[in-house]
Amino acid sequence: MIQKNENDLSIIKQVMSLKNLSLNELDKLWAKMFDAPPAFRTRNYMVPKLAYKIQELAYGGVDSETEKKLKYEANHLDKDKRYSPMVGTKILKEYKGKTHEVTVVEEGFSYVGAIFKSLSAVAQKITGTKWNGLRFFNINGEC
């Protein structure tokens, strides 16, 4: 069994307490921890990012070697390849006061229990009109 020290328990408690905070409380905490507002003002977006930030501040972030590798890979992506998010990726979109969650699956995109071949089809289901799926979900296609 892994022994936890008091600092570890404090971090765990901080992370676990995030789920009980109101959206306004999450906003205040976000403002203390980040220089810019969240891309999406939803619990599903903010809580994991805040949890990571709490742990990063306590234990440190990505080491410099890993950071160099990530930057190298980001700069050497094949820009001609069509953007395709990895299976398991969750895409969130706030639309007309409701948060919509899409999961990337082998067959395409899962939304409200149905499988869609494209993000554009999901966007059309949500809005009732035709959309470019990458634009609707604010995915610019460049990682």
VEXKEDO-575313 format. One line per field, with one value per atom (N, C-alpha, C): residue number from 1; residue in three letters; atom name; x, y, z. Coordinates in steps of 0.2 Angstrom, whole numbers, plus 2048, in hexadecimal, padded with zeros to 3 digits. Each point is the difference from the previous one (the first is absolute). Layout:
N
seq <- c(NUM_...)
type <- c(ALA_...)
atom <- c(CA_...)
xx <- c(X_...)
yy <- c(Y_...)
zz <- c(Z_...)
This chain:
143
seq <- c(1_1_1_2_2_2_3_3_3_4_4_4_5_5_5_6_6_6_7_7_7_8_8_8_9_9_9_10_10_10_11_11_11_12_12_12_13_13_13_14_14_14_15_15_15_16_16_16_17_17_17_18_18_18_19_19_19_20_20_20_21_21_21_22_22_22_23_23_23_24_24_24_25_25_25_26_26_26_27_27_27_28_28_28_29_29_29_30_30_30_31_31_31_32_32_32_33_33_33_34_34_34_35_35_35_36_36_36_37_37_37_38_38_38_39_39_39_40_40_40_41_41_41_42_42_42_43_43_43_44_44_44_45_45_45_46_46_46_47_47_47_48_48_48_49_49_49_50_50_50_51_51_51_52_52_52_53_53_53_54_54_54_55_55_55_56_56_56_57_57_57_58_58_58_59_59_59_60_60_60_61_61_61_62_62_62_63_63_63_64_64_64_65_65_65_66_66_66_67_67_67_68_68_68_69_69_69_70_70_70_71_71_71_72_72_72_73_73_73_74_74_74_75_75_75_76_76_76_77_77_77_78_78_78_79_79_79_80_80_80_81_81_81_82_82_82_83_83_83_84_84_84_85_85_85_86_86_86_87_87_87_88_88_88_89_89_89_90_90_90_91_91_91_92_92_92_93_93_93_94_94_94_95_95_95_96_96_96_97_97_97_98_98_98_99_99_99_100_100_100_101_101_101_102_102_102_103_103_103_104_104_104_105_105_105_106_106_106_107_107_107_108_108_108_109_109_109_110_110_110_111_111_111_112_112_112_113_113_113_114_114_114_115_115_115_116_116_116_117_117_117_118_118_118_119_119_119_120_120_120_121_121_121_122_122_122_123_123_123_124_124_124_125_125_125_126_126_126_127_127_127_128_128_128_129_129_129_130_130_130_131_131_131_132_132_132_133_133_133_134_134_134_135_135_135_136_136_136_137_137_137_138_138_138_139_139_139_140_140_140_141_141_141_142_142_142_143_143_143)
type <- c(MET_MET_MET_ILE_ILE_ILE_GLN_GLN_GLN_LYS_LYS_LYS_ASN_ASN_ASN_GLU_GLU_GLU_ASN_ASN_ASN_ASP_ASP_ASP_LEU_LEU_LEU_SER_SER_SER_ILE_ILE_ILE_ILE_ILE_ILE_LYS_LYS_LYS_GLN_GLN_GLN_VAL_VAL_VAL_MET_MET_MET_SER_SER_SER_LEU_LEU_LEU_LYS_LYS_LYS_ASN_ASN_ASN_LEU_LEU_LEU_SER_SER_SER_LEU_LEU_LEU_ASN_ASN_ASN_GLU_GLU_GLU_LEU_LEU_LEU_ASP_ASP_ASP_LYS_LYS_LYS_LEU_LEU_LEU_TRP_TRP_TRP_ALA_ALA_ALA_LYS_LYS_LYS_MET_MET_MET_PHE_PHE_PHE_ASP_ASP_ASP_ALA_ALA_ALA_PRO_PRO_PRO_PRO_PRO_PRO_ALA_ALA_ALA_PHE_PHE_PHE_ARG_ARG_ARG_THR_THR_THR_ARG_ARG_ARG_ASN_ASN_ASN_TYR_TYR_TYR_MET_MET_MET_VAL_VAL_VAL_PRO_PRO_PRO_LYS_LYS_LYS_LEU_LEU_LEU_ALA_ALA_ALA_TYR_TYR_TYR_LYS_LYS_LYS_ILE_ILE_ILE_GLN_GLN_GLN_GLU_GLU_GLU_LEU_LEU_LEU_ALA_ALA_ALA_TYR_TYR_TYR_GLY_GLY_GLY_GLY_GLY_GLY_VAL_VAL_VAL_ASP_ASP_ASP_SER_SER_SER_GLU_GLU_GLU_THR_THR_THR_GLU_GLU_GLU_LYS_LYS_LYS_LYS_LYS_LYS_LEU_LEU_LEU_LYS_LYS_LYS_TYR_TYR_TYR_GLU_GLU_GLU_ALA_ALA_ALA_ASN_ASN_ASN_HIS_HIS_HIS_LEU_LEU_LEU_ASP_ASP_ASP_LYS_LYS_LYS_ASP_ASP_ASP_LYS_LYS_LYS_ARG_ARG_ARG_TYR_TYR_TYR_SER_SER_SER_PRO_PRO_PRO_MET_MET_MET_VAL_VAL_VAL_GLY_GLY_GLY_THR_THR_THR_LYS_LYS_LYS_ILE_ILE_ILE_LEU_LEU_LEU_LYS_LYS_LYS_GLU_GLU_GLU_TYR_TYR_TYR_LYS_LYS_LYS_GLY_GLY_GLY_LYS_LYS_LYS_THR_THR_THR_HIS_HIS_HIS_GLU_GLU_GLU_VAL_VAL_VAL_THR_THR_THR_VAL_VAL_VAL_VAL_VAL_VAL_GLU_GLU_GLU_GLU_GLU_GLU_GLY_GLY_GLY_PHE_PHE_PHE_SER_SER_SER_TYR_TYR_TYR_VAL_VAL_VAL_GLY_GLY_GLY_ALA_ALA_ALA_ILE_ILE_ILE_PHE_PHE_PHE_LYS_LYS_LYS_SER_SER_SER_LEU_LEU_LEU_SER_SER_SER_ALA_ALA_ALA_VAL_VAL_VAL_ALA_ALA_ALA_GLN_GLN_GLN_LYS_LYS_LYS_ILE_ILE_ILE_THR_THR_THR_GLY_GLY_GLY_THR_THR_THR_LYS_LYS_LYS_TRP_TRP_TRP_ASN_ASN_ASN_GLY_GLY_GLY_LEU_LEU_LEU_ARG_ARG_ARG_PHE_PHE_PHE_PHE_PHE_PHE_ASN_ASN_ASN_ILE_ILE_ILE_ASN_ASN_ASN_GLY_GLY_GLY_GLU_GLU_GLU_CYS_CYS_CYS)
atom <- c(N_CA_C_N_CA_C_N_CA_C_N_CA_C_N_CA_C_N_CA_C_N_CA_C_N_CA_C_N_CA_C_N_CA_C_N_CA_C_N_CA_C_N_CA_C_N_CA_C_N_CA_C_N_CA_C_N_CA_C_N_CA_C_N_CA_C_N_CA_C_N_CA_C_N_CA_C_N_CA_C_N_CA_C_N_CA_C_N_CA_C_N_CA_C_N_CA_C_N_CA_C_N_CA_C_N_CA_C_N_CA_C_N_CA_C_N_CA_C_N_CA_C_N_CA_C_N_CA_C_N_CA_C_N_CA_C_N_CA_C_N_CA_C_N_CA_C_N_CA_C_N_CA_C_N_CA_C_N_CA_C_N_CA_C_N_CA_C_N_CA_C_N_CA_C_N_CA_C_N_CA_C_N_CA_C_N_CA_C_N_CA_C_N_CA_C_N_CA_C_N_CA_C_N_CA_C_N_CA_C_N_CA_C_N_CA_C_N_CA_C_N_CA_C_N_CA_C_N_CA_C_N_CA_C_N_CA_C_N_CA_C_N_CA_C_N_CA_C_N_CA_C_N_CA_C_N_CA_C_N_CA_C_N_CA_C_N_CA_C_N_CA_C_N_CA_C_N_CA_C_N_CA_C_N_CA_C_N_CA_C_N_CA_C_N_CA_C_N_CA_C_N_CA_C_N_CA_C_N_CA_C_N_CA_C_N_CA_C_N_CA_C_N_CA_C_N_CA_C_N_CA_C_N_CA_C_N_CA_C_N_CA_C_N_CA_C_N_CA_C_N_CA_C_N_CA_C_N_CA_C_N_CA_C_N_CA_C_N_CA_C_N_CA_C_N_CA_C_N_CA_C_N_CA_C_N_CA_C_N_CA_C_N_CA_C_N_CA_C_N_CA_C_N_CA_C_N_CA_C_N_CA_C_N_CA_C_N_CA_C_N_CA_C_N_CA_C_N_CA_C_N_CA_C_N_CA_C_N_CA_C_N_CA_C_N_CA_C_N_CA_C_N_CA_C_N_CA_C_N_CA_C_N_CA_C_N_CA_C_N_CA_C_N_CA_C_N_CA_C_N_CA_C_N_CA_C_N_CA_C_N_CA_C_N_CA_C_N_CA_C)
xx <- c(804_7FC_804_7FF_803_7FE_806_7FE_800_7FB_7FF_802_803_802_7FA_801_7FA_800_805_800_7FC_801_7FC_7F9_7FE_7F9_7FD_804_7FD_7FE_805_7FF_7FA_7FF_7FB_7F9_800_7FA_7FE_805_7FF_7FD_803_7FD_7F9_7FF_7FA_7FA_802_7FC_7FD_804_7FE_7F9_7FE_7F9_7FA_802_7FB_7FF_805_800_7FB_7FD_7FB_804_7FD_803_803_7FD_803_806_800_806_806_7FE_805_803_7FC_802_805_7FF_805_806_800_806_804_7FC_803_804_7FD_804_806_800_806_806_7FE_805_802_7FC_801_800_804_800_7FA_7FD_7FB_7FA_7FA_7FA_7FF_7FC_800_7FD_802_7FD_7F9_7FE_7F9_7FE_7FB_7FE_7FB_802_7FC_804_7FC_804_804_7FD_804_806_801_806_805_7FD_804_803_7FC_802_806_801_806_806_7FF_806_802_7FB_802_804_7FD_803_807_801_807_805_7FD_804_802_7FB_802_805_800_805_807_7FF_806_804_7FC_803_804_7FC_803_806_800_804_805_7FF_803_7FD_802_7FD_804_7FF_804_807_804_808_802_806_802_801_803_801_7F9_7FB_7F9_7FD_801_7FE_803_807_803_7FE_7FE_7FE_7F9_7FC_7F9_800_805_800_803_805_803_7FA_7FC_7FB_7FB_7FE_7FB_802_807_802_802_7FF_802_7FA_7FA_7FA_7FF_7FD_7FF_7FA_801_7FA_7FB_802_7FC_7FB_801_7FC_7FA_7FA_7FA_800_7FD_800_7FB_802_7FC_801_7FC_801_801_803_801_7FA_7FF_7FB_800_7FA_7FF_800_802_800_7F9_7FF_7F9_801_7FA_800_7FA_801_7FA_7FE_7FA_7FD_7FB_800_7FB_7FC_7F9_7FC_7F9_7FE_7F9_7FF_806_7FF_801_801_801_806_804_806_7FF_803_7FF_807_800_806_800_805_801_807_7FF_806_802_807_803_800_7FD_800_803_801_803_7FC_7F9_7FB_7FF_802_7FF_7FF_7FA_7FF_7FA_800_7FA_7FD_7FA_7FC_7F9_7FE_7FA_7FE_805_7FE_800_801_800_808_801_807_7FF_804_800_807_7FF_806_805_7FD_804_7FE_804_7FE_7FB_800_7FB_7F9_800_7F9_7FE_805_7FE_7FE_803_7FF_7F9_7FE_7F9_7FB_801_7FC_7FE_806_7FF_7FC_802_7FD_7FA_800_7FA_802_806_803_807_801_807_806_805_806_806_805_807_801_801_801_806_805_806_7FF_7FD_7FF_7FB_7FA_7FB_803_804_803_807_801_806_807_800_806_804_806_803_804_800_804_807_803_807_801_804_802_806)
yy <- c(7FA_806_806_805_806_805_802_805_807_803_807_805_805_805_805_804_805_805_802_804_7FC_7FA_7FC_800_7FF_800_807_805_807_801_7FE_800_7FC_7FA_7FC_803_803_804_806_803_806_7FE_7FB_7FE_7FD_7FC_7FD_805_806_805_804_800_803_7FE_7FA_7FE_803_803_803_807_803_807_803_805_803_803_801_803_807_804_806_7FF_7FB_7FF_7FD_7FC_7FD_806_805_806_804_801_803_7FC_7FA_7FC_800_7FF_801_806_806_806_801_7FC_800_7FC_7FB_7FB_801_803_801_807_802_807_802_7FB_801_7FC_803_7FC_7F9_7FC_7F9_801_7FB_7FF_7FF_7FC_7FE_801_804_801_7FA_7FA_7FB_7FC_7FC_7FC_7FB_7FD_7FA_802_807_802_803_803_804_7FB_7FC_7FB_7FC_7FD_7FC_805_805_805_803_801_803_7FA_7FA_7FB_7FF_800_7FF_806_806_806_7FF_7FE_7FF_7FB_7FB_7FA_803_803_803_805_804_805_7FC_7FB_7FC_7FB_7FD_7FB_802_805_802_7FE_803_7FF_7FB_801_7FB_802_7FB_801_803_804_803_7FC_7FA_7FB_7FF_7FE_7FF_806_806_806_801_7FF_801_7FB_7FA_7FB_802_802_802_806_805_806_7FE_7FB_7FE_7FC_7FC_7FC_805_805_805_804_801_804_7FC_7F9_7FC_7FC_802_7FD_800_7FB_801_804_806_805_7FE_7FC_7FE_7FA_7FD_7FB_803_7FD_802_7FF_805_7FF_7FB_7FB_7FB_7FF_802_7FF_7F8_7FF_7F9_7FD_7F9_7FD_801_801_801_808_804_807_803_804_803_807_802_806_804_805_804_806_801_807_802_807_803_803_7FF_802_802_806_802_7FE_801_7FF_7F8_7FC_7F9_7FD_7FC_7FD_7FA_7FF_7FA_7FD_7F9_7FC_7FB_800_7FB_7FC_7FA_7FB_7FD_801_7FD_7F8_7FD_7F8_7FE_7F9_7FD_802_7FF_801_807_805_807_804_803_804_7FE_7FF_7FE_806_801_805_7FE_801_7FE_7F9_7FB_7F9_7FE_805_7FE_801_7FD_800_805_805_804_7FF_801_7FF_806_806_806_805_804_806_804_801_804_7FD_7FA_7FC_801_800_802_807_804_808_801_7FC_801_7FD_7FB_7FD_805_803_805_806_803_807_7FF_7FB_7FF_804_802_803_7FD_801_7FD_805_7FC_803_7FD_803_7FD_7FE_7F9_7FE_802_801_802_808_804_807_800_7FC_800_7FE_7FB_7FE_804_805_804_7FC_7FC_7FC_802_803_803_7FB_7FA_7FB_800_805_800_7FF_7FB_7FE_804)
zz <- c(800_800_800_7FC_800_806_803_806_7FD_803_7FE_806_7FE_806_800_805_801_7FA_7FD_7FA_7FA_7FF_7FB_802_806_802_7FF_801_7FF_7F9_7FC_7F8_7FE_803_7FE_802_806_802_7FC_7FE_7FC_7F9_7FD_7FA_801_805_801_801_803_802_7FA_7FA_7FA_7FE_801_7FE_803_806_805_7FF_7FC_7FF_7FB_801_7FB_7FA_7FB_7FA_801_804_802_804_805_804_7FB_7FB_7FC_7FC_7FE_7FC_804_807_804_801_801_800_7FA_7FA_7FA_7FF_802_7FF_804_806_804_7FD_7FC_7FE_7F9_7FC_7F8_7FF_7FA_7FE_7FB_7FD_7FC_802_7FE_801_7FD_803_7FD_7F9_7FB_7FA_800_805_801_807_801_807_802_801_802_805_804_806_7FC_7FB_7FD_7FD_7FE_7FD_806_805_805_805_803_805_7FF_7FA_7FF_7FF_7FD_7FF_807_804_807_804_7FF_804_7FE_7F9_7FE_802_800_802_808_804_807_801_7FC_801_7FD_7FA_7FD_805_803_805_806_802_806_7FE_7FA_7FF_7FA_7FC_7FB_7F9_7FB_7F9_7FC_7FA_7FB_801_800_800_7F9_800_7FB_7F9_801_7FB_7FC_804_7FD_7FD_803_7FD_7F9_800_7F9_7FB_802_7FB_7FE_804_7FE_7FB_802_7FB_7FA_800_7F9_7FC_803_7FD_7FD_804_7FE_7FA_800_7FA_7FA_801_7FA_7FE_802_7FE_7F8_7FD_7F9_7FF_7FE_7FF_7FB_7FB_7FB_802_805_803_803_7FE_803_808_803_808_801_805_802_808_804_807_802_805_802_803_7FF_803_807_803_808_801_7FC_801_801_805_801_7FE_7FC_7FD_804_803_803_7FC_800_7FC_804_802_804_7FA_800_7FA_803_800_803_807_804_807_802_7FB_802_7FE_804_7FE_7FC_7FA_7FC_800_802_800_7FA_7FD_7FA_802_7FF_801_7F9_7FF_7FA_801_7FB_800_7FA_800_7F9_7FA_801_7FB_7FE_804_7FE_807_801_806_803_807_804_803_7FF_803_802_806_803_7FE_800_7FF_7F9_7FB_7F9_7FD_7FB_7FD_7F9_7FF_7FA_7FD_7F9_7FC_800_802_800_805_802_805_7FD_7F9_7FD_801_800_801_807_805_807_801_7FD_800_7FD_7FB_7FD_804_804_804_806_803_805_7FE_7FA_7FE_7FC_7FC_7FB_7FA_7FF_7FA_7FE_7FA_7FD_803_802_803_7FE_800_7FF_807_801_807_804_7FC_804_802_7FC_802_805_800_805_807_800_807_801_7FC_801_800_7FC_7FF_7F9_801_7FA_7FC_802_7FC_800_804_802_807_801_807_803)
